[in-house]
Amino acid sequence: MMLVCLTGLLPGPGLHSFLSDCSDSLSIMPALVLGVENSTLRYGLRFSVVKTLIHLPSGINPYLETGITIFDRINASPDDKKHIHLKAGLLFRIGPLALSIDSGLLYGNGKLGPTTGVGVWKFFTLYKVEAKKTVKDFPSYRAYVLWRNRYLKKKKRVLKGFSLSVRFFYNYALEPALSGGLFFDLYL
């Protein structure tokens, strides 16, 4: 059973222009993950790295994700409480929010099995995303060079923005089968 929780987060700039400028995501803050194992609630922490592969004009962005989830306990495998995943997914822009669908492999409890996930994302920028300009857009070459230098300095900033997302995952062969959480991702 998959659930998608749409949250009324504040509207922001367009997802496509933001992801075009900052394509790498590193979840450096742990995400609290809740899971259900045979009707017993489990909790854990998840760390992951996401790499956006390409930025399509239609607002669809394919990505790769890898990471680890460490649960407090798993009855199906008391000695191994971690899950390691490798997934491919798509981000779809829908107004100020984005939906994600992903699928991949999950290793845990000494087994390898398929996993799928869905999520709702909200992106926040730490600087204004500007459209590229040419010399013709300025009254003088000097004005263009000053704008370009400011633009390149902003683009080189280490921290470009962040996102909040609510994501749910279903593991077909491993326990806990259903899990999800609230994620905070920093964009570099």
N, C-alpha and C positions, 0 to 999 in steps of 0.2 A: 504494500500500500504506500503510495507516494503522496506527500502533502507539499503544497507550495504555499507559503505564507507571504502574501503581498502586504508590505508595510508602507504606510504613508510617509515616506521620508521626503525631506524638502527637495524641491526641484533644483536642478543644477545645469551646468553646461552640457553640450552634446557628448555622448559617449564616444562616438567615432573620432572626433578631433582630439579628445583627451587620450584615448588609447593609441592614436597614431603617434603622439609625442612621447608616451611613456609605456613601452611595450612589456617591460619586465615587472613582475610582482614578486615580492618576497614577504611571506607571512612571518614576520619576526616576533609578533605577539602571539602567544599560544591561544588557540581557539578552544573554548570549552565545548566538548562534544558529549551528547547524551545518546545512549544506545539501548535497545531492547533485546534481551536475551531470554527467550522462552518466558515472556511476560514479566521478566525482572529488569528493572531499570539499572543501567550501567552508566558511569560517567568517565570521562577521560580528557586528555589534551591532544591537540593535533597541531603539527607543524608541517607546512607545505611550501613548495616553490612552484610558481606558475609562469610559463613563458608563452606569450601571445605570438603566434607564428606569422600572421599576415593580417592586414587591415583592408577589408573589402569595402568599396563605396556603399554597398547595400546595408552596412551596419552589422554585418555578421563577422565575428572574429574567432577563428579557430585557435585553440590553445592546447598545450601539454601541461600536465600537473603531476608532480611526484611528492610524496611525503610520508609521514609516519603518524599513526594515532596510538597512543598508549592509554589503555583502559585501567581502571582501578582493579578489576578482576574479570576473568572470563571463566565460567564454570566448564565450558567445553575444552579448555586448555589452560589449566591453572599455572603451568610453568612458563607460558608465553602469552603475555598480555598486550602485545603490540601487533598492529596491522601496518603493512607497508603497501602503498598503492602507486600505480603508474596508470594515468588516464589521459585520454584525448577528449576534448569537448568543444562546444560552440557557445559563444556569447551572442545573443540577439538583442539589439537595441529596441526598446519599446518606450518612447518618450524619454522621461528622465531616469527610467529604470532599465535594467537589462536582465534577461532571463538566461540561465545557463543550463545546458544539457551535456552530461559527460558519461563516458563509458570506458572501462578498462579492466585491469587485473588487480587483484588484492591478494597479498600473501599474509597469512596469519594462522595460528593454531596448527602449524606444520602443513598447511594446505594452500593451494593456489586456486583461486576462483574468480569468476566475473563479478563486476560491480557496476552499478549505474547511479547517476545522481541528477538532481535538479536543484535550481537555486534562483533567488532573486537578489540582484546586486544594485547598489547605489554608489556612484562615483563622485568624489569631491576633489576639486583641483586646489592647489596652493598658489597658483598663478593663473592669470588670464590667458587662455589659448588664443593666439592671434593667427589670422590667415597670412600666408606668405605674401610678400609684396615685392614689386620690382622697382627699378629706378624711376620708371614712368609715373609711379604713384606719389612721387615727392617733388617739391618745387626745385630742389637742388640735389646735386650728388652728395654734398656734405650732410644734408638732412637724412638722406637714405643710409649713409654709412653710420650715422649716430643711431638710427632706428635698428639697423642690422646688428650692431654691436650689443645693444640692449637686448634684442631678441635672442641672439646666440648665448648671451650670459644667462638669461632666464632658462633657456632650453638645456643648458649644461648643469643646472641645479641638481644636486644628488637626489633630493626628495621632491618628487613632482606632484604627489597627491596620495589619496588613500581611498579605500572603498569599504563599505559595510555590506555584508551579505548574509542571507539566511539560506542554508543549504541542507538538503536531505539526501541520504545515500541508502541504497539497498544492496546488500551482499547476498548473492544467490547461494553460495556454498559454505559461508562462514558465519559464526556467531560473534557478536550480536548482528543479526540480519538487518535491522533498521536502525539507522543512526542519523544524527543531524546536529546542527549548531549554528551559532552566530559567529561570523568570521570578520576579522579586521585585517585588511591587507594594505601594506605600504607599497607605493609605486616608485621605482627607481629609474 
